[in-house]
Amino acid sequence: MHLSAEWRMSQYPTFNLNLATKEGKDPFLVIKGCKIVDGQKGEFVSWPAKKTDEGKWVNHVYASKEFVDAVLKVAKDAKPSGKQNEDVSSDVPF
């Protein structure tokens, strides 16, 4: 299986996790809206979730520790470096 991450850089950066049978193939599963969060016990993947009427958050995805570790590595390697909210309009020559 091949994992890749596509970052969506905004005020609250998220990434889409793509799972494909092998590199170069179209993904058979895409999980949108994942985040890396720095918690009390270190970094973890925050999966897409929904808040219930009772105020409890329920994840849409559950994964093993080994899978989460692989996702963290792929996502961190794919994250763009440099200024995240860089204004490129000043580079326009008119």
MIROKOL-568840 format. One record per residue (C-alpha): residue in one letter; x, y negated, z negated; residue number from 1. Coordinates in Angstrom, 1 decimal. Each point is the difference from the previous one (the first is absolute). Example, Ala and Ser with C-alpha at 12.3 -4.5 7.8 and 13.67 -1.06 7.14 Angstrom:
+----+--------+--------+--------+-----+
! aa !      x !      y !      z !   i !
+----+--------+--------+--------+-----+
!  A !   12.3 !    4.5 !   -7.8 !   1 !
!  S !    1.4 !   -3.4 !    0.7 !   2 !
+----+--------+--------+--------+-----+
This chain:
+----+--------+--------+--------+-----+
! aa !      x !      y !      z !   i !
+----+--------+--------+--------+-----+
!  M !    0.0 !    0.0 !    0.0 !   1 !
!  H !    1.2 !   -3.5 !    0.8 !   2 !
!  L !   -0.8 !   -3.0 !   -2.3 !   3 !
!  S !    0.2 !   -3.6 !    1.1 !   4 !
!  A !   -1.2 !   -3.3 !   -1.5 !   5 !
!  E !   -1.2 !   -3.2 !    1.6 !   6 !
!  W !    0.1 !   -3.0 !   -2.2 !   7 !
!  R !   -2.6 !   -2.8 !    0.1 !   8 !
!  M !    1.8 !   -3.0 !   -1.4 !   9 !
!  S !   -2.3 !   -2.6 !   -1.6 !  10 !
!  Q !   -0.5 !   -1.5 !   -3.4 !  11 !
!  Y !   -0.6 !    3.5 !   -1.3 !  12 !
!  P !    2.2 !    2.4 !    2.1 !  13 !
!  T !   -1.5 !    3.4 !    0.8 !  14 !
!  F !    1.1 !    2.8 !    2.3 !  15 !
!  N !   -1.8 !    2.7 !    2.1 !  16 !
!  L !    1.4 !    3.5 !   -0.5 !  17 !
!  N !    0.0 !    2.0 !    3.3 !  18 !
!  L !    0.3 !    3.8 !   -0.1 !  19 !
!  A !    0.9 !    1.8 !    3.3 !  20 !
!  T !    1.0 !    3.5 !    0.9 !  21 !
!  K !    3.4 !   -1.3 !    1.1 !  22 !
!  E !    1.7 !   -3.2 !    0.9 !  23 !
!  G !   -1.3 !   -1.7 !    3.1 !  24 !
!  K !   -3.4 !    1.7 !   -0.2 !  25 !
!  D !   -3.2 !   -1.9 !   -0.8 !  26 !
!  P !   -1.0 !    0.2 !   -3.7 !  27 !
!  F !   -2.7 !    2.5 !   -0.9 !  28 !
!  L !   -0.6 !   -2.0 !   -3.3 !  29 !
!  V !    0.4 !   -3.7 !   -0.8 !  30 !
!  I !   -0.5 !   -1.2 !   -3.6 !  31 !
!  K !   -0.5 !   -3.8 !    0.1 !  32 !
!  G !    0.5 !   -2.5 !   -2.8 !  33 !
!  C !    2.7 !    1.7 !   -2.1 !  34 !
!  K !    2.2 !   -2.1 !   -2.3 !  35 !
!  I !    3.2 !    0.4 !   -1.9 !  36 !
!  V !   -0.5 !   -1.1 !   -3.6 !  37 !
!  D !    2.7 !   -0.4 !   -2.7 !  38 !
!  G !   -1.6 !    1.5 !   -3.1 !  39 !
!  Q !    1.2 !    0.6 !   -3.5 !  40 !
!  K !    1.5 !    3.4 !    1.0 !  41 !
!  G !    1.5 !   -1.3 !    3.3 !  42 !
!  E !   -1.3 !   -0.4 !    3.5 !  43 !
!  F !   -3.0 !    2.0 !    1.3 !  44 !
!  V !   -2.3 !    0.1 !    3.0 !  45 !
!  S !   -3.3 !   -1.7 !   -0.6 !  46 !
!  W !   -2.4 !    1.8 !    2.3 !  47 !
!  P !   -3.2 !   -1.6 !    1.4 !  48 !
!  A !   -2.7 !    0.0 !   -2.7 !  49 !
!  K !   -3.5 !   -1.2 !   -0.7 !  50 !
!  K !   -1.4 !   -1.6 !   -3.2 !  51 !
!  T !   -3.1 !    1.7 !   -1.3 !  52 !
!  D !   -3.0 !   -1.8 !   -1.4 !  53 !
!  E !    1.3 !    1.0 !   -3.4 !  54 !
!  G !    3.3 !   -1.9 !    0.7 !  55 !
!  K !    2.1 !    3.1 !    0.3 !  56 !
!  W !    2.4 !    0.3 !    3.0 !  57 !
!  V !   -0.1 !    3.3 !    2.0 !  58 !
!  N !    2.8 !    0.9 !    2.4 !  59 !
!  H !   -0.9 !    1.1 !    3.5 !  60 !
!  V !    3.2 !    2.1 !    0.1 !  61 !
!  Y !    1.7 !    2.3 !   -2.4 !  62 !
!  A !    3.5 !    1.4 !    0.7 !  63 !
!  S !    2.7 !    2.1 !   -1.6 !  64 !
!  K !    3.0 !   -1.6 !   -1.6 !  65 !
!  E !    2.3 !    1.4 !    2.8 !  66 !
!  F !   -2.3 !   -1.6 !    2.7 !  67 !
!  V !   -0.1 !   -3.3 !   -1.8 !  68 !
!  D !    3.8 !   -0.1 !   -0.3 !  69 !
!  A !    0.3 !    0.6 !    3.8 !  70 !
!  V !   -2.6 !   -2.7 !    0.7 !  71 !
!  L !    1.9 !   -2.5 !   -2.3 !  72 !
!  K !    3.3 !    0.7 !    1.9 !  73 !
!  V !   -1.6 !   -0.4 !    3.4 !  74 !
!  A !   -1.9 !   -3.1 !   -0.9 !  75 !
!  K !    3.0 !   -1.7 !   -1.7 !  76 !
!  D !    2.2 !    0.8 !    3.0 !  77 !
!  A !   -2.6 !   -1.4 !    2.4 !  78 !
!  K !   -0.7 !   -3.2 !   -2.0 !  79 !
!  P !    1.2 !   -3.1 !    1.9 !  80 !
!  S !    2.8 !   -1.9 !   -1.7 !  81 !
!  G !    0.5 !   -3.7 !   -0.2 !  82 !
!  K !   -2.7 !   -2.7 !   -0.5 !  83 !
!  Q !   -3.4 !    1.8 !   -0.2 !  84 !
!  N !   -2.1 !   -3.0 !    0.8 !  85 !
!  E !    2.3 !   -1.9 !    2.2 !  86 !
!  D !   -1.5 !   -2.8 !    2.1 !  87 !
!  V !    1.2 !    0.5 !    3.6 !  88 !
!  S !   -1.9 !   -3.1 !    1.3 !  89 !
!  S !    3.1 !   -2.2 !   -0.6 !  90 !
!  D !    1.8 !    2.1 !    2.6 !  91 !
!  V !   -2.4 !   -1.0 !    2.8 !  92 !
!  P !    1.8 !   -2.4 !    2.3 !  93 !
!  F !   -2.9 !   -2.4 !    0.6 !  94 !
+----+--------+--------+--------+-----+
